[in-house]
Amino acid sequence: MKTLDEAEVGIFCYISQLPGFSGVLKQRYSDFIVNEVDLEGNVVHLTNLEAPSEIAEEKKTKMSDQLNKSYDTELESFKSLTSDSDADCLKAFVNQISSGVKDSLSPIVLSPSSDKSHRTAVHNFFKEHFTFLVTDTVDGPDTSSKCIRVWFNAGGNNGRGRNSRKRKDRGDKPYDNRGSDNWPDHLGKFLRFHLYKENKDTQEALGLIGKMLGVQTRSFGFAGTKDKRAVSTQRVTVFKQRASKLAALNERLFGIKVGDFCHVKEGLLLGQLYGNRFTVTLRSIVADSADTIKASADALGKHGFINYFGLQRFGSGSVPTHLVGATLLRGEWRKAVEMLLDPREGEKDSIQKVREYYKESNDIDGTLKQLPRHLVAERAILQCLKKCPGNYLQALKAIPRTLRMMYVHSYQSYLWNHAASTRVQKYGIDQVVLGDLVYCKGDHREKVAATIHNSECEDDSCNDMNECSQLDEICETVFPEEISNSVKAIGEDDLVAGNYTIEDVILPMPGSRVIYPLNEISKNFHDLAKKDDISLTESVHSVKEFSITSMTGGYRRVFQKPMDFEWKLLTYTDGDIPLVETDLEIIAKSRTSSVVRKEYPTDGSEEVKLPSNCTNQQESPEKNASSSSTYNSKAEDGDREVEVPQKPTVGFSNAEEAKTALQLSFTLPSSCYATMAIRELLKTSTSVAFHKTLNQ
């Protein structure tokens, strides 16, 4: 399959001039472990699969406390809102409930009222003061009035859900107008849990969980998407679900586990994370010597890497996302549709045939019947063209917003990458130069640095431009009003004072509200866009979402250092056994019957099935991995030296031959790509196609 070359998207340079070495990235999906880091800097791990029992107990205690307390004060206040007779009626009703008469208790109906605002105030009074009661509205004695009906809240779905009926059809069944469930006040309306997944992307995992729960995927909230070919743990929230219900799914989920439950008041939104903690294992290391590896690893920790947008940003298909983006920015709607629908090189034969069928027949219905559902953009376009033949712009707008915006954001990333390479080539990596952009030193610096990321994406979050489940993490740009005062171009005074270092240098993501460097790099942005017949200052059409001049833009650091960086060399013999414990294996280890899984290579699309003779395997990965090394970032001098193969090998030799792996652990902000750190280390391409050749 034809895949992008790094140079095609502006990835040219390295920080260090050290020689690289050979290593295989993601030979096993467990070689790439991602743990989310929340806004408080906590690394998210799966530690407990059980639902906390105290939640159910607290609910019982809470209800008991509510029914045993005195409501004299509340009833007195109720008199000022309604009549004495209604207050007396409510008092008798509450006394009956407190005395234990609940199941056979009929609702009470308050006096008629034609004032809607008054009825709303009464409903709100019950919500605030009588949480064990629910209210609804019924017809009054005449057409101009309504009555409020009061029920004891005995549970159930209270009129919501797939079997709910309109008020006129409910008869005497209760209805809770406060939400989709009779939700206890002591619990936050969102259940937060940790989602652990293996070889599955975030949307795929949540889609499966949602299907089992009977809720739509949009009920879930998460801070960022995670790579598919990896083992990852992240926080997720879901609206009004019980921990026990989710925990019960663990027995039925394959490659997915949920745990560490708690209830919170707010759901998670995209971008509500600091970044990710990566544990990356590079296998089959071949280098001139262990000294070469040591020097490269130390240099990565000390100097970092160029903060390029990785290849994942531009899709894995033969039609890169930034080229579609350029077409949209030029307003060539029909051409953009054709780029998305036409046959393309390297796809599966079944999909290729469907694309060819549509191109030859123009049969939309027949194409939709054959087109796989994961091709979200193509299906959306065809369904719109069926309703509005020839309206290509409308068809493009039918693509889900996060997916269609990925194309133009990808073009911004393409320009940024080229500008970053030009900055390094012209001015080096040692110091700031006149005209460089930096965040101003001062109160707003960190605030702006944290918020101004135009559609940043987590590492490896979009493996296929056509799969909505593997999209970039794209959200609206937050652009504070003070941004013009928070970014500045370096002047002569700054150079003399030495207030800024190379680590402070930023470059803009093109948009209407950014400033460009006051040196030659600005020209690079405009000249490259001009080659694609795109202006960064004027739009050729009026469709705002496909126009750079209507996008606010943002800024991105040119150089990034990995935080809490550690590395070590390992030796192993069996390439099918993971070299690091996952969260799930650590949990299993604490139980009486732990099972260490044995992986086999997959193409990323198939489920991994364990052979029967591995089911009871008790051997720990550590038996096959020597974790001590002379060349360990935190090793002592007395540690044993790991011998690194020095001759290139073709494929892998037999399972008993000792091999070397390099294991890296580091944290990156959410806008950075771990693959770019690996690229700086190995000095080789990060493309999937390249590493597949090493894995053959």
Buried (B, 14 or more C-beta within 10 A) or exposed (E): EEBBEBEBBBBBBBBBEBEBBBBBBBBBBBBBBBBBBBEEEEBBBBEEBEBBEEBEEBBEEBBEEBBEEEBEEBBEEBBEEBEEEBBEBBBEBBEBBBEEEBEEEEBBBBEBBEEEEEBEEBBEBBBEBBBBBBBBBBEBEEEEBBBBBBBBBEEEBBBBEEEBEEBEEBEEBBBBBBEBBBBBEBBBBBBBBBBBBBBBBBBBBBBBBBEBBEBEBEBBBBBBBBBBBBBBBBBBBBBBBBBBBBBEBBEEBEBBBBBBBBBBEEBBEBBBBBBBBBBBBBBBBBBEEBEBBBBBBBBBBEBBBBBBBBBBBBBBBBBBBBBBBBBBBBBBBEBBBEBBBEBBEEBEEEBBEBBEBBEEEEEBEEBBEBBBEBBBBBBBBBBBBEEEEEBBBBBBBBBEEBBBBBBBBBBBBBBBBBBBBBBBEEBEBEEBBBBBBBBBEEEBBEEBBBBBBBBBBBBBBBBBBBBBBBBBBBBEBBBEEEBEEBBBBBEEEBBEEEBBEBBBBBBBBBBBBBBBBBBEBBEBBBEBBEEBEBBBEEBBBEBEEBBBBEBBBBBBBBBBBBBEBBBBBBBBBBBBBBBBBBBBBEBBEEEEEEBBBBBEBBEBEEEBEEEEEBEEBEEBBBEBBBBBBBBBBEBEEEBEEBEBBEEEEEEBEEEEEEBBBBBBBBBBBBBBBBBBBBBBBBBBBBBBBBBBEBBE
